[in-house]
Amino acid sequence: MKRAVFLLLLAAAGCAHAIKDVSDCDRVSGEQRVECGACTLQNKAQGWIGEYEYRPDNKDGERCVRVK
């Protein structure tokens, strides 16, 4: 039971680090800000190309994730 609660809390914490707006890219380190901006700027297309999240905790090359 404790393990299930821990895994649920861990998953919820992982989701909290996803960035969906360009203005929030200042939360990541300097070298990742350009990548974050390019990823989240796609959301300004009003859903034409999908919705993207920048996940700074993912490994390099897999940080910009399409969610819709």
Buried (B, 14 or more C-beta within 10 A) or exposed (E): EEEEEEEEEEEEEEEEBBBEEBEEBEEBEEEBBEBBBBBBEBBEEEEEEEBBBBBBEBEEEEBBEEEE
